[in-house]
Amino acid sequence: MDGEGWTLALGELSTELMPTHFSESSRLTSLSYNLYLDRDTPLAHWEEVVPRDIRAFHIALDMILNIKTLSISSWIRAQFVKQDPYLRKIDIRERCRLRRLNFVGCANMGGVDLSSVVSSLVCEFDVWSNIGRVTIQGCKNLAYEDVMWIIGEEKLHYLD
């Protein structure tokens, strides 16, 4: 399986982890994705074969519109996508309740990856202004100065 196929498989996993009856529920207000790679599986060797910048865990923002707090802990980069091709940006902006975004232990996330996440929330979905707090905790490749420049002081909560 190549990098693109691998990312598509992870995208399907993301969709399966968030069934429709959960995504449409107003009672579900927080969600945590905790992805890790068991080093004893054949997948562990893909880390050597598939370039890091190709691997991504897709999170369909339009499937989690009612979520207020999203926590991500992952060994690969996360990327927000839209599952419904007919949902307009303005609809997502008006319906999205995301207020807190937490990145915890994202060992392989770098400044470029974080910048890509923020850029998608600004440009593709227009929901960045709704987010009040972004927590970065235990992400060894994200230096405070870089994160401050990407996130901004008013939203950032940085923990080593």
Backbone as ProteinMPNN parsed JSONL, in Angstrom:
{"seq_chain_A": "MDGEGWTLALGELSTELMPTHFSESSRLTSLSYNLYLDRDTPLAHWEEVVPRDIRAFHIALDMILNIKTLSISSWIRAQFVKQDPYLRKIDIRERCRLRRLNFVGCANMGGVDLSSVVSSLVCEFDVWSNIGRVTIQGCKNLAYEDVMWIIGEEKLHYLD", "coords_chain_A": {"N_chain_A": [[0.855, -1.177, 0.0], [0.594, 2.183, -0.885], [1.492, 5.604, 0.097], [-0.751, 7.29, -0.375], [-2.913, 5.485, -0.492], [-2.72, 4.483, 2.036], [-3.322, 6.738, 3.594], [-5.963, 7.134, 2.744], [-7.125, 4.832, 3.815], [-6.848, 5.368, 6.535], [-8.498, 7.589, 6.636], [-10.978, 6.425, 6.181], [-11.102, 4.961, 8.52], [-11.315, 7.024, 10.402], [-13.878, 7.979, 9.744], [-15.42, 5.725, 10.336], [-15.019, 5.612, 13.058], [-16.582, 7.645, 13.938], [-19.667, 7.36, 13.961], [-22.765, 8.156, 12.256], [-25.005, 8.598, 13.976], [-23.717, 9.487, 16.277], [-22.368, 11.758, 15.363], [-24.425, 13.476, 14.771], [-25.538, 14.032, 17.166], [-26.357, 16.289, 19.748], [-25.583, 16.019, 22.288], [-23.067, 14.93, 22.558], [-20.161, 16.397, 23.3], [-17.413, 16.491, 23.459], [-14.443, 15.06, 22.057], [-11.959, 12.62, 21.61], [-9.133, 11.636, 19.843], [-6.878, 9.095, 19.843], [-4.19, 7.977, 18.526], [-1.874, 5.441, 17.967], [1.063, 3.616, 17.097], [1.705, 0.275, 17.114], [4.71, -1.087, 17.618], [5.337, -3.705, 17.05], [3.966, -4.634, 14.878], [3.379, -5.332, 11.34], [2.816, -2.878, 10.166], [4.484, -1.07, 11.378], [6.85, -1.037, 9.964], [6.201, 0.406, 7.741], [6.595, 2.981, 8.336], [9.169, 3.453, 7.661], [9.088, 3.157, 4.907], [6.966, 4.676, 3.744], [6.885, 8.058, 3.138], [6.979, 10.601, 5.683], [5.558, 13.02, 5.288], [3.484, 12.303, 3.65], [1.77, 10.695, 5.035], [-1.289, 10.873, 6.767], [-3.906, 11.517, 9.104], [-7.156, 11.793, 8.529], [-9.643, 13.981, 9.6], [-12.958, 14.417, 9.505], [-14.364, 17.4, 9.501], [-16.985, 18.228, 9.152], [-18.346, 16.106, 10.202], [-18.18, 16.344, 12.88], [-19.48, 18.553, 13.933], [-20.89, 19.366, 16.23], [-19.131, 19.053, 18.281], [-17.365, 20.479, 20.938], [-14.887, 20.408, 22.173], [-11.942, 19.119, 20.988], [-9.566, 16.623, 21.108], [-6.407, 15.554, 20.116], [-4.14, 12.999, 19.781], [-1.48, 11.744, 18.265], [0.677, 9.784, 16.171], [1.093, 10.44, 13.609], [0.518, 13.142, 11.291], [-2.392, 15.202, 11.645], [-5.247, 16.054, 9.726], [-7.733, 18.241, 8.709], [-10.704, 17.633, 6.965], [-13.437, 17.7, 4.596], [-16.302, 15.783, 4.493], [-18.832, 15.747, 3.275], [-19.515, 16.674, 0.094], [-21.24, 18.647, -0.742], [-21.721, 20.438, 1.247], [-21.505, 23.734, 2.204], [-18.961, 26.251, 2.852], [-19.904, 28.388, 4.424], [-22.032, 27.162, 5.749], [-20.716, 25.295, 7.334], [-19.203, 27.025, 8.939], [-21.242, 28.368, 10.354], [-22.472, 26.276, 11.749], [-20.518, 24.874, 13.151], [-19.25, 24.027, 16.306], [-16.819, 23.938, 17.536], [-14.529, 24.848, 19.975], [-12.305, 24.43, 21.529], [-9.129, 23.086, 20.957], [-6.96, 20.474, 21.263], [-3.675, 19.301, 21.222], [-1.932, 16.571, 22.049], [0.946, 14.964, 22.938], [1.825, 14.6, 20.298], [4.117, 13.404, 18.702], [5.408, 13.436, 16.171], [4.538, 15.706, 14.944], [5.217, 18.674, 13.325], [6.11, 22.166, 12.896], [5.218, 22.884, 10.309], [3.162, 21.057, 9.899], [1.321, 21.776, 11.929], [0.804, 24.373, 11.139], [-0.494, 23.842, 8.725], [-2.863, 22.646, 9.649], [-4.037, 24.814, 11.03], [-4.248, 26.622, 8.911], [-6.132, 25.303, 7.275], [-8.363, 25.457, 8.924], [-8.738, 28.17, 8.93], [-8.853, 29.033, 6.156], [-10.189, 27.006, 4.52], [-12.433, 26.236, 6.031], [-13.235, 28.347, 7.615], [-13.493, 28.643, 10.44], [-11.704, 29.271, 12.388], [-11.749, 31.642, 13.907], [-13.677, 31.1, 15.79], [-12.526, 29.393, 17.584], [-11.29, 29.311, 20.78], [-9.203, 28.404, 22.398], [-6.127, 26.74, 22.064], [-4.39, 23.988, 22.908], [-1.14, 22.838, 23.365], [0.657, 20.095, 24.135], [3.343, 18.242, 25.218], [4.419, 17.813, 22.655], [7.068, 17.194, 21.042], [8.402, 18.229, 18.761], [7.457, 20.736, 18.351], [8.33, 23.842, 18.843], [8.071, 26.417, 21.279], [8.234, 29.121, 20.356], [7.728, 28.901, 17.597], [5.148, 27.81, 17.618], [3.786, 29.85, 18.919], [3.913, 31.832, 16.989], [2.366, 30.677, 14.966], [-0.156, 30.038, 16.143], [-0.834, 32.185, 17.838], [-0.736, 34.399, 20.62], [-3.025, 34.89, 22.189], [-4.706, 32.654, 21.971], [-3.174, 30.452, 22.581], [-2.156, 27.776, 24.673], [0.473, 26.481, 26.07], [2.159, 23.616, 27.011], [4.887, 21.876, 28.355]], "CA_chain_A": [[0.0, 0.0, 0.0], [1.381, 3.407, -0.955], [1.116, 6.649, 1.044], [-2.111, 7.766, -0.625], [-3.819, 4.418, -0.078], [-2.606, 4.412, 3.484], [-4.071, 7.88, 4.111], [-7.383, 6.848, 2.495], [-7.556, 3.839, 4.796], [-6.993, 6.069, 7.811], [-9.689, 8.43, 6.508], [-12.119, 5.541, 6.396], [-11.1, 4.654, 9.944], [-11.862, 8.204, 11.068], [-15.317, 7.994, 9.496], [-16.018, 4.617, 11.087], [-14.946, 5.931, 14.486], [-17.597, 8.648, 14.238], [-20.909, 7.002, 13.276], [-23.698, 9.264, 12.026], [-25.834, 8.909, 15.146], [-22.902, 10.279, 17.192], [-22.031, 13.054, 14.778], [-25.604, 14.335, 14.761], [-25.995, 14.215, 18.543], [-25.931, 17.523, 20.401], [-25.117, 15.646, 23.631], [-21.635, 14.641, 22.478], [-19.521, 17.708, 23.232], [-15.958, 16.387, 23.358], [-13.994, 13.886, 21.32], [-10.509, 12.413, 21.655], [-8.513, 10.654, 18.961], [-5.584, 8.698, 20.364], [-3.621, 7.035, 17.563], [-0.496, 5.053, 18.188], [1.514, 2.517, 16.25], [2.333, -0.833, 17.822], [5.983, -1.343, 16.929], [5.481, -5.124, 16.737], [3.11, -4.991, 13.745], [3.969, -5.04, 10.029], [2.651, -1.455, 9.849], [5.605, -0.311, 11.926], [7.876, -0.911, 8.935], [5.755, 1.387, 6.754], [7.151, 4.26, 8.733], [10.423, 3.582, 6.931], [8.823, 3.121, 3.47], [6.065, 5.763, 3.353], [7.394, 9.332, 3.665], [6.193, 11.192, 6.765], [4.664, 14.087, 4.835], [2.366, 11.721, 2.909], [0.868, 10.068, 5.995], [-2.18, 11.806, 7.466], [-5.155, 11.036, 9.665], [-8.173, 12.772, 8.146], [-10.771, 14.181, 10.506], [-14.021, 15.118, 8.764], [-14.9, 18.45, 10.361], [-18.444, 18.264, 9.029], [-18.903, 14.998, 10.983], [-18.045, 16.649, 14.307], [-19.902, 19.954, 14.065], [-21.372, 19.656, 17.583], [-18.04, 18.871, 19.236], [-16.791, 21.74, 21.429], [-13.495, 20.168, 22.515], [-11.342, 18.024, 20.236], [-8.202, 16.297, 21.518], [-5.734, 14.684, 19.157], [-2.842, 12.452, 20.138], [-1.222, 10.934, 17.085], [2.061, 9.645, 15.706], [1.125, 11.034, 12.272], [-0.155, 14.441, 11.277], [-3.844, 15.238, 11.483], [-5.657, 16.982, 8.683], [-9.179, 18.402, 8.643], [-11.284, 17.497, 5.633], [-14.896, 17.771, 4.527], [-16.812, 14.551, 3.908], [-19.99, 16.064, 2.434], [-19.046, 17.592, -0.951], [-22.23, 19.695, -1.007], [-21.793, 21.351, 2.38], [-20.776, 24.969, 1.908], [-18.126, 26.813, 3.904], [-20.734, 29.193, 5.318], [-22.805, 26.234, 6.575], [-19.791, 24.758, 8.338], [-18.882, 28.114, 9.867], [-22.394, 28.656, 11.211], [-22.87, 25.119, 12.549], [-19.393, 24.31, 13.893], [-19.207, 24.435, 17.725], [-15.465, 23.7, 18.042], [-13.984, 25.978, 20.72], [-11.004, 24.04, 22.095], [-8.386, 22.108, 20.174], [-5.827, 20.02, 22.064], [-2.717, 18.371, 20.627], [-1.223, 15.998, 23.184], [1.861, 13.887, 22.593], [1.952, 14.431, 18.844], [5.573, 13.359, 18.611], [5.918, 13.715, 14.831], [3.959, 16.934, 14.402], [6.136, 19.801, 13.25], [5.508, 23.467, 12.651], [4.529, 22.863, 9.01], [1.922, 20.306, 10.095], [0.413, 22.612, 12.718], [0.427, 25.487, 10.268], [-1.457, 23.311, 7.769], [-4.125, 22.491, 10.375], [-4.59, 26.154, 11.26], [-4.601, 27.173, 7.604], [-7.393, 24.717, 6.82], [-9.444, 25.988, 9.761], [-8.933, 29.568, 8.525], [-9.205, 29.212, 4.74], [-11.141, 26.048, 3.96], [-13.642, 26.085, 6.827], [-13.57, 29.646, 8.207], [-13.934, 28.459, 11.819], [-10.599, 29.581, 13.29], [-12.116, 32.727, 14.821], [-14.528, 30.544, 16.841], [-11.703, 28.615, 18.514], [-10.761, 30.188, 21.817], [-8.015, 27.876, 23.056], [-5.4, 25.624, 21.458], [-3.405, 23.477, 23.853], [-0.06, 22.011, 22.831], [1.272, 19.457, 25.297], [4.186, 17.086, 24.951], [4.71, 17.666, 21.218], [8.49, 17.513, 21.117], [8.896, 18.945, 17.582], [6.82, 22.051, 18.258], [8.968, 24.806, 19.731], [7.153, 27.452, 21.758], [8.286, 30.312, 19.495], [7.046, 28.565, 16.346], [3.727, 27.645, 17.914], [3.261, 31.189, 19.227], [3.762, 32.538, 15.716], [1.298, 30.033, 14.193], [-1.437, 30.066, 16.865], [-1.1, 33.505, 18.429], [-0.646, 34.385, 22.08], [-4.343, 34.916, 22.83], [-5.333, 31.335, 21.925], [-2.225, 29.385, 22.906], [-1.84, 27.247, 26.003], [1.597, 25.607, 25.739], [2.67, 22.855, 28.142], [5.978, 20.951, 27.981]], "C_chain_A": [[0.897, 1.235, 0.0], [0.846, 4.438, 0.045], [-0.309, 7.132, 0.875], [-3.146, 6.739, -0.176], [-3.866, 4.284, 1.432], [-3.422, 5.524, 4.127], [-5.568, 7.68, 3.887], [-7.924, 5.842, 3.502], [-7.745, 4.475, 6.168], [-8.2, 7.004, 7.793], [-10.955, 7.634, 6.718], [-12.228, 5.164, 7.869], [-11.713, 5.803, 10.725], [-13.374, 8.261, 10.93], [-16.017, 6.904, 10.299], [-16.007, 4.876, 12.587], [-15.999, 6.954, 14.903], [-18.875, 8.314, 13.47], [-21.877, 8.186, 13.222], [-24.518, 9.604, 13.263], [-25.047, 9.639, 16.232], [-22.667, 11.678, 16.64], [-23.217, 14.012, 14.781], [-26.139, 14.617, 16.157], [-25.473, 15.521, 19.129], [-25.414, 17.237, 21.81], [-23.617, 15.37, 23.663], [-20.893, 15.962, 22.281], [-18.003, 17.652, 23.168], [-15.601, 15.059, 22.696], [-12.476, 13.822, 21.396], [-10.12, 11.335, 20.662], [-7.135, 10.36, 19.533], [-5.045, 7.603, 19.451], [-2.185, 6.717, 17.943], [-0.185, 3.848, 17.306], [2.219, 1.488, 17.111], [3.577, -1.23, 17.039], [6.181, -2.804, 16.54], [4.609, -5.571, 15.567], [3.822, -4.7, 12.433], [3.83, -3.56, 9.644], [3.826, -0.62, 10.33], [6.699, -0.097, 10.878], [7.486, 0.071, 7.838], [6.296, 2.765, 7.07], [8.465, 4.523, 7.991], [10.188, 3.726, 5.424], [7.995, 4.312, 2.994], [6.568, 7.07, 3.96], [6.426, 9.969, 4.655], [5.198, 12.217, 6.266], [3.48, 13.57, 4.028], [1.326, 11.147, 3.874], [0.028, 11.121, 6.701], [-3.413, 11.083, 7.965], [-6.197, 12.112, 9.394], [-9.302, 12.791, 9.162], [-11.797, 15.011, 9.749], [-14.685, 16.128, 9.697], [-16.424, 18.505, 10.299], [-19.122, 17.091, 9.745], [-18.858, 15.274, 12.486], [-18.472, 18.089, 14.598], [-20.357, 20.316, 15.468], [-20.296, 19.543, 18.651], [-17.471, 20.235, 19.626], [-15.306, 21.609, 21.73], [-12.998, 18.941, 21.772], [-9.901, 17.841, 20.687], [-7.622, 15.288, 20.546], [-4.376, 14.296, 19.718], [-2.51, 11.454, 19.044], [0.252, 10.899, 16.736], [2.21, 10.112, 14.264], [0.347, 12.344, 12.311], [-1.657, 14.28, 11.089], [-4.179, 16.284, 10.437], [-7.184, 17.04, 8.668], [-9.63, 18.361, 7.193], [-12.793, 17.646, 5.745], [-15.38, 16.505, 3.85], [-17.956, 14.831, 2.933], [-19.569, 17.083, 1.365], [-20.004, 18.759, -1.211], [-22.375, 20.695, 0.14], [-20.909, 22.565, 2.116], [-19.991, 25.465, 3.121], [-18.958, 27.595, 4.912], [-21.584, 28.318, 6.243], [-21.939, 25.64, 7.683], [-19.495, 25.823, 9.374], [-20.025, 28.368, 10.84], [-22.732, 27.517, 12.16], [-21.761, 24.552, 13.433], [-19.32, 24.896, 15.302], [-17.813, 24.283, 18.336], [-14.906, 24.962, 18.691], [-12.603, 25.708, 21.287], [-10.403, 22.931, 21.255], [-7.129, 21.758, 20.954], [-4.974, 19.039, 21.264], [-1.838, 17.873, 21.766], [-0.348, 14.851, 22.705], [1.972, 13.6, 21.106], [3.433, 14.514, 18.486], [6.124, 13.742, 17.243], [5.344, 14.983, 14.211], [4.989, 18.057, 14.465], [5.376, 21.091, 12.981], [4.722, 23.533, 11.353], [3.186, 22.154, 9.141], [0.887, 21.139, 10.861], [-0.079, 23.791, 11.886], [-0.615, 25.056, 9.244], [-2.831, 23.131, 8.407], [-4.797, 23.841, 10.552], [-5.044, 26.774, 9.945], [-5.921, 26.607, 7.091], [-8.569, 25.248, 7.629], [-9.743, 27.441, 9.432], [-9.522, 29.638, 7.116], [-10.311, 28.288, 4.24], [-12.477, 26.01, 4.704], [-14.1, 27.369, 7.508], [-14.115, 29.513, 9.638], [-12.866, 28.843, 12.842], [-10.985, 30.657, 14.306], [-13.013, 32.235, 15.959], [-13.73, 29.812, 17.916], [-11.031, 29.561, 19.499], [-9.465, 29.716, 22.433], [-7.44, 26.712, 22.273], [-4.317, 25.223, 22.447], [-2.418, 22.579, 23.119], [0.655, 21.43, 24.041], [2.077, 18.242, 24.867], [4.444, 16.802, 23.484], [6.141, 18.133, 21.006], [9.038, 18.298, 19.925], [8.244, 20.307, 17.375], [7.423, 22.984, 19.299], [7.982, 25.922, 20.066], [7.096, 28.659, 20.813], [7.547, 30.078, 18.177], [5.54, 28.479, 16.549], [3.079, 28.997, 18.194], [3.012, 31.963, 17.931], [2.583, 31.988, 14.914], [-0.066, 30.252, 14.838], [-1.804, 31.475, 17.32], [-1.19, 33.375, 19.951], [-2.009, 34.258, 22.762], [-5.02, 33.538, 22.884], [-4.477, 30.229, 22.506], [-2.131, 29.074, 24.387], [-0.788, 26.174, 25.748], [2.126, 24.95, 27.009], [3.757, 21.92, 27.65], [5.651, 19.534, 28.335]], "O_chain_A": [[1.841, 1.327, 0.784], [-0.129, 4.18, 0.752], [-1.008, 7.363, 1.862], [-4.143, 7.094, 0.451], [-4.912, 4.01, 2.02], [-4.137, 5.284, 5.1], [-6.367, 8.023, 4.759], [-9.047, 5.981, 3.985], [-8.698, 4.155, 6.878], [-8.853, 7.193, 8.819], [-11.897, 8.105, 7.355], [-13.332, 5.061, 8.403], [-12.538, 5.584, 11.612], [-14.075, 8.561, 11.896], [-17.082, 7.134, 10.874], [-16.891, 4.409, 13.305], [-16.274, 7.111, 16.093], [-19.143, 8.922, 12.433], [-21.806, 9.099, 14.045], [-24.709, 10.781, 13.569], [-25.648, 10.348, 17.039], [-22.759, 12.664, 17.371], [-23.031, 15.229, 14.792], [-27.102, 15.37, 16.308], [-24.285, 15.824, 19.02], [-24.864, 18.129, 22.456], [-22.973, 15.561, 24.695], [-20.985, 16.576, 21.218], [-17.362, 18.656, 22.856], [-16.346, 14.081, 22.765], [-11.793, 14.838, 21.265], [-10.706, 10.252, 20.643], [-6.318, 11.266, 19.693], [-5.407, 6.435, 19.593], [-1.384, 7.614, 18.206], [-1.088, 3.156, 16.837], [3.216, 1.793, 17.764], [3.471, -1.669, 15.894], [7.096, -3.118, 15.778], [4.52, -6.768, 15.29], [4.766, -3.91, 12.404], [4.643, -3.046, 8.876], [4.128, 0.424, 9.75], [7.396, 0.917, 10.907], [8.346, 0.523, 7.082], [6.439, 3.611, 6.187], [8.822, 5.671, 7.728], [10.995, 4.348, 4.733], [8.292, 4.893, 1.951], [6.667, 7.177, 5.182], [5.209, 9.889, 4.49], [4.081, 12.278, 6.78], [2.555, 14.332, 3.747], [0.136, 11.119, 3.56], [0.548, 12.131, 7.174], [-3.904, 10.151, 7.327], [-6.133, 13.206, 9.954], [-9.844, 11.75, 9.534], [-11.541, 16.162, 9.394], [-15.467, 15.758, 10.573], [-17.075, 18.8, 11.301], [-20.345, 17.082, 9.883], [-19.432, 14.522, 13.274], [-17.866, 18.757, 15.435], [-20.224, 21.472, 15.869], [-20.529, 19.902, 19.806], [-17.137, 21.048, 18.764], [-14.547, 22.564, 21.568], [-13.56, 17.854, 21.905], [-9.108, 18.782, 20.656], [-8.263, 14.296, 20.199], [-3.569, 15.151, 20.081], [-3.183, 10.432, 18.907], [0.984, 11.859, 16.975], [3.324, 10.175, 13.746], [-0.391, 12.611, 13.258], [-2.121, 13.335, 10.45], [-3.471, 17.279, 10.287], [-7.848, 16.004, 8.62], [-9.02, 18.971, 6.314], [-13.349, 17.709, 6.841], [-14.927, 16.177, 2.753], [-18.031, 14.207, 1.874], [-19.294, 18.236, 1.696], [-19.618, 19.749, -1.832], [-23.082, 21.693, 0.006], [-19.717, 22.433, 1.841], [-20.315, 25.139, 4.263], [-18.744, 27.478, 6.119], [-21.832, 28.688, 7.39], [-22.379, 25.503, 8.824], [-19.533, 25.544, 10.573], [-19.79, 28.563, 12.033], [-23.227, 27.758, 13.261], [-22.049, 23.818, 14.378], [-19.328, 26.115, 15.473], [-17.648, 24.482, 19.54], [-14.815, 26.012, 18.054], [-11.82, 26.632, 21.505], [-11.076, 21.968, 20.889], [-6.325, 22.634, 21.271], [-5.484, 18.071, 20.701], [-1.094, 18.643, 22.374], [-0.844, 13.88, 22.132], [2.193, 12.455, 20.711], [3.929, 15.546, 18.034], [7.208, 14.319, 17.163], [5.644, 15.294, 13.058], [5.555, 18.346, 15.519], [4.151, 21.095, 12.857], [3.67, 24.169, 11.298], [2.189, 22.592, 8.566], [-0.282, 21.193, 10.477], [-1.255, 24.15, 11.94], [-1.524, 25.824, 8.927], [-3.849, 23.429, 7.783], [-5.983, 23.996, 10.261], [-6.112, 27.383, 9.879], [-6.738, 27.341, 6.535], [-9.651, 25.465, 7.085], [-10.867, 27.904, 9.628], [-10.576, 30.24, 6.913], [-11.263, 28.743, 3.606], [-13.525, 25.782, 4.099], [-15.251, 27.46, 7.935], [-15.077, 30.187, 10.005], [-13.107, 28.748, 14.046], [-10.574, 30.576, 15.463], [-13.099, 32.894, 16.995], [-14.211, 29.633, 19.035], [-10.308, 30.48, 19.116], [-8.695, 30.529, 22.942], [-8.168, 25.806, 21.865], [-3.437, 26.017, 22.78], [-2.802, 21.688, 22.361], [1.192, 22.165, 24.87], [1.552, 17.328, 24.231], [4.668, 15.651, 23.111], [6.395, 19.322, 20.813], [10.055, 18.976, 20.068], [8.452, 20.954, 16.349], [7.076, 22.928, 20.479], [7.165, 26.317, 19.234], [6.012, 29.156, 20.51], [6.826, 30.954, 17.7], [4.76, 29.007, 15.756], [1.958, 29.256, 17.758], [2.01, 32.666, 17.805], [1.876, 32.75, 14.253], [-1.026, 30.61, 14.155], [-2.954, 31.897, 17.195], [-1.66, 32.369, 20.48], [-2.131, 33.596, 23.793], [-5.835, 33.294, 23.774], [-4.994, 29.177, 22.885], [-2.041, 29.964, 25.233], [-1.109, 25.086, 25.268], [2.495, 25.633, 27.964], [3.579, 21.241, 26.639], [6.456, 18.635, 28.09]]}, "name": "protein", "num_of_chains": 1, "seq": "MDGEGWTLALGELSTELMPTHFSESSRLTSLSYNLYLDRDTPLAHWEEVVPRDIRAFHIALDMILNIKTLSISSWIRAQFVKQDPYLRKIDIRERCRLRRLNFVGCANMGGVDLSSVVSSLVCEFDVWSNIGRVTIQGCKNLAYEDVMWIIGEEKLHYLD"}
